[in-house]
Amino acid sequence: ATGAPPPARVSHMTANGAFAKTFFLFLIVLAAGAFGWSQTPDATTTISNGVVTQSVDIPAWSWIALFVGFGLAMVCIFRPKSSPFLAPLYAIAEGVFLGVISKAFEVRWDGIVFQAVLATVAVFFATLALYVFGVVKVTRKFQMVVIGATVGIFLLYLFAAILSLLGVDMVFWNEPSALGIAFSVVVCVVASLNLFLDYEFISQASKGGAPKYMEWYGA
């Protein structure tokens, strides 16, 4: 009809938009991590029975950052519309904690943080290439296997944490044994496979015309 207002233009999610926001959040994590690293006390050296050890006192406030980040992630999961506001805050909270814990690891194992960051970036681009070129197909069976393995690992960690409170040491994955190394490798593989689920979600949500704010949720 003449004089009728034009239809409202609806902005939809795109895969490129989600990955651009992922890169933006990654920069926030790096900046927050640098802050957390700088605010963590330097290593203290102790000598016991002729053995020299170095340790770092992890600031108590860093655990607040961890739980705040977890809380923000839970809110985003159940209220995706809040992700444009909460995703950057989540990146700040997680970045601060990662900076603190990274310095603690670096003191104990010199050079491990650089190796971990390099490995993480390499895995991200490798899995993304495998997904984009169709080498890995994310089928329903693939999703169920990865989700089942992830839940199983989570329950194992939870069970070990409960036992540790009761005085039972079950943290065998921290030991430099064949079993500990094998378990760590499995955990890393399962974590990497979860990236394929993320790529598939972003792809399907983009094709399905999801709202623009879902780019932040995907990121």
KALINZI-V483250 format. One record per residue. N is the residue number from 1. OMEGA is omega in whole degrees, 0 to 359 (NA if undefined). NEAR is the number of other ideal C-beta (glycine too) atoms within 8 Angstrom. Layout:
# KALINZI-V483250
[[N:OMEGA:NEAR] [N:OMEGA:NEAR]]
This chain:
# KALINZI-V483250
[[1:180:3] [2:179:3] [3:179:3] [4:181:5] [5:179:3] [6:180:4] [7:181:4] [8:180:4] [9:182:4] [10:180:4] [11:184:5] [12:178:9] [13:173:14] [14:179:8] [15:179:8] [16:178:6] [17:180:10] [18:181:15] [19:175:10] [20:179:9] [21:175:13] [22:179:10] [23:179:8] [24:179:9] [25:178:12] [26:177:9] [27:177:8] [28:179:12] [29:180:12] [30:181:9] [31:179:9] [32:177:16] [33:177:13] [34:178:9] [35:179:11] [36:178:18] [37:183:11] [38:182:7] [39:179:8] [40:182:13] [41:177:7] [42:183:4] [43:174:8] [44:183:9] [45:177:7] [46:179:8] [47:179:7] [48:181:6] [49:179:3] [50:181:4] [51:181:6] [52:179:6] [53:176:8] [54:181:10] [55:179:9] [56:176:12] [57:181:6] [58:181:10] [59:181:9] [60:182:6] [61:180:6] [62:178:14] [63:175:9] [64:178:8] [65:180:14] [66:183:11] [67:175:8] [68:178:9] [69:178:12] [70:179:8] [71:178:8] [72:178:12] [73:179:9] [74:178:8] [75:179:10] [76:181:14] [77:184:7] [78:177:5] [79:183:8] [80:180:9] [81:180:6] [82:186:9] [83:178:13] [84:180:7] [85:186:7] [86:181:11] [87:176:14] [88:178:9] [89:177:9] [90:180:12] [91:178:13] [92:182:10] [93:181:14] [94:180:13] [95:179:16] [96:181:14] [97:179:14] [98:178:12] [99:180:17] [100:185:16] [101:178:10] [102:179:13] [103:178:13] [104:179:11] [105:182:11] [106:179:11] [107:183:10] [108:180:8] [109:185:6] [110:177:5] [111:186:7] [112:182:10] [113:178:10] [114:179:7] [115:181:8] [116:179:10] [117:180:8] [118:179:8] [119:180:8] [120:179:8] [121:180:8] [122:179:8] [123:180:10] [124:183:9] [125:179:8] [126:179:8] [127:178:13] [128:179:10] [129:179:9] [130:180:10] [131:183:13] [132:182:6] [133:174:6] [134:179:6] [135:178:6] [136:178:9] [137:181:5] [138:178:10] [139:178:6] [140:179:5] [141:178:6] [142:181:11] [143:182:11] [144:180:8] [145:181:8] [146:179:13] [147:179:9] [148:179:8] [149:180:10] [150:179:10] [151:179:8] [152:178:8] [153:179:11] [154:180:8] [155:178:8] [156:177:8] [157:180:8] [158:179:8] [159:180:9] [160:179:10] [161:179:8] [162:179:8] [163:180:10] [164:176:11] [165:179:6] [166:177:6] [167:179:5] [168:181:6] [169:181:6] [170:185:8] [171:183:8] [172:182:9] [173:176:8] [174:182:5] [175:179:8] [176:180:4] [177:179:7] [178:180:5] [179:180:8] [180:179:12] [181:180:9] [182:179:8] [183:179:10] [184:178:9] [185:179:8] [186:179:9] [187:179:10] [188:179:8] [189:179:8] [190:178:12] [191:179:8] [192:180:9] [193:178:10] [194:178:10] [195:179:12] [196:177:14] [197:178:12] [198:180:9] [199:181:12] [200:178:11] [201:181:9] [202:181:12] [203:183:9] [204:179:8] [205:179:11] [206:180:12] [207:182:6] [208:178:6] [209:179:5] [210:179:8] [211:183:8] [212:183:8] [213:179:11] [214:174:13] [215:178:13] [216:179:10] [217:178:10] [218:179:13] [219:NA:11]]
